[in-house]
Amino acid sequence: MERKRQEPTLGRSDPGDLEFRPRRRHDWHSQGSPHATNDSLQFWSRAIILAVVAIVVAMGLIEWNARRQIAALERAMTMTPEQKASFDAEIRRSALEEAKVLEEVRRHVLPEPQNRWPTVEPLRSGQRCIQGRRFERIEGGWRDLPKSPC
C-alpha cells in the first residue's frame, strides 16, 4: 500500500483562513511571549524572596546562639560571695608574698646607699685634683691615685 505525500497548497484561499500551531513554552521562540516573561519574572522574584528569608532566618539563629552562649558564660563566671571572699584573700596573700620577694631582691641587687658613692676625703698637702682624678706630688713629677677620687 503506497501512500502519496500530500503537499500543502495555498491556491486561491484567503490568508485569514490559515491557522498556525501555538508556540511551546520551552521553545526558544517563546521568549518574545509576554506570558513567558511574566512566568520568568515571577520565578526569579520568588527565588530572591526565598533567599532573603533564608538568610534572615540563618542570621537570627546565629544571633540567638551567640546570646545563649554569652548568658551561659556569665552564669558560669559569676562568683558566689564565699568564692569572692576566698579569691580576695588569695590575692592579698599573693601580694604580700610578692612584696617580700621584691624587697629581698632589692637588698641583693641594690647596694646600700652609703656604699653607693665613696666618701671623698679632702686633699692633703702635695695633692692636686685634675678632672676628678687625684694626683700626688713625687720627686720628678706627679703620681695618679686611682682608688681615691677627689
C-alpha positions in Angstrom: 0.0 0.0 0.0 1.6 3.1 -1.1 0.6 6.4 0.2 1.2 9.6 -1.6 2.5 12.5 0.2 0.2 15.5 0.2 1.8 18.9 -0.1 0.1 21.9 1.3 -1.3 24.2 -1.4 -2.3 27.8 -0.9 -4.1 28.2 -4.1 -6.8 30.8 -4.0 -7.7 30.5 -0.4 -7.8 33.6 1.9 -4.7 34.1 4.1 -7.0 34.8 7.0 -8.1 31.2 7.0 -4.6 30.0 7.8 -4.1 28.6 11.3 -0.7 28.2 12.9 0.4 25.9 15.7 0.7 27.6 19.1 4.3 28.0 20.3 5.6 25.8 23.0 6.7 27.3 26.4 10.2 25.6 26.4 10.9 26.6 22.8 13.5 29.3 22.3 10.9 31.2 20.2 8.7 31.7 23.2 11.0 34.4 24.7 9.0 37.1 22.9 5.8 35.9 24.5 4.6 38.2 27.3 3.2 35.2 29.2 6.6 33.5 29.3 8.3 36.8 30.6 5.7 37.1 33.3 6.4 33.5 34.4 10.2 34.1 34.4 9.8 37.3 36.4 7.6 35.6 38.9 10.0 32.7 39.4 13.0 35.0 40.0 11.1 37.2 42.4 10.0 34.2 44.4 13.6 32.9 44.4 15.0 36.2 45.6 12.4 36.5 48.4 13.1 32.9 49.5 16.9 33.5 49.6 16.4 36.7 51.6 14.1 34.9 54.1 16.6 32.0 54.4 19.5 34.5 55.1 17.4 36.4 57.7 16.5 33.1 59.5 20.1 32.0 59.5 21.3 35.3 60.9 18.6 35.1 63.6 19.7 31.6 64.6 23.3 32.7 64.8 22.5 35.7 66.9 20.2 33.6 69.2 23.0 31.1 69.7 25.6 33.8 70.5 23.3 35.4 73.1 22.7 32.0 74.7 26.4 31.2 74.9 27.1 34.6 76.4 24.4 34.1 79.1 25.9 30.7 79.9 29.4 32.1 80.3 28.1 34.9 82.5 26.4 32.4 84.8 29.5 30.2 84.9 31.8 33.2 85.7 29.7 34.8 88.4 31.3 34.1 91.8 29.3 33.4 95.0 30.1 35.6 98.0 32.2 32.8 99.5 34.2 32.3 96.3 34.8 36.1 96.1 36.0 36.3 99.7 38.4 33.4 99.2 39.6 34.9 95.9 40.2 38.3 97.5 42.1 36.6 100.5 44.3 34.7 98.0 45.1 37.9 96.1 46.1 39.7 99.3 48.3 36.8 100.4 49.9 36.7 97.0 50.5 40.5 97.1 52.3 40.1 100.5 54.5 37.3 99.3 55.4 39.3 96.2 56.3 42.3 98.3 58.6 40.2 100.5 60.3 38.6 97.5 60.7 42.1 95.8 62.3 43.5 99.0 64.7 40.6 99.2 65.7 41.1 95.6 66.2 44.8 96.1 68.5 44.2 99.1 70.7 41.9 97.0 70.7 43.9 93.8 70.9 47.5 95.0 73.9 48.4 97.2 73.5 50.2 100.4 73.1 54.0 100.0 76.3 54.8 102.0 78.3 52.4 99.8 76.9 53.8 96.6 79.2 56.8 96.4 82.6 56.6 98.1 83.4 59.3 100.6 85.8 62.0 99.3 88.5 62.9 101.7 89.9 66.4 101.5 93.1 67.0 99.5 96.3 66.8 101.6 99.3 68.9 101.1 101.2 67.9 97.9 98.0 66.6 96.2 96.1 68.1 93.3 92.7 67.3 91.7 92.6 67.4 87.9 89.4 66.4 86.1 88.1 64.4 89.0 91.4 62.4 89.5 93.7 62.8 92.5 97.4 63.3 91.9 100.2 63.2 94.4 103.5 65.2 94.1 106.5 62.9 93.9 110.1 63.8 93.1 110.3 64.5 89.3 106.5 64.6 88.6 103.0 63.5 89.7 101.6 60.1 90.6 98.0 59.1 90.0 96.0 57.8 92.9 93.1 55.9 91.1 91.4 54.4 94.2 90.8 57.8 95.8 88.9 60.2 93.6 88.6 63.8 94.5 
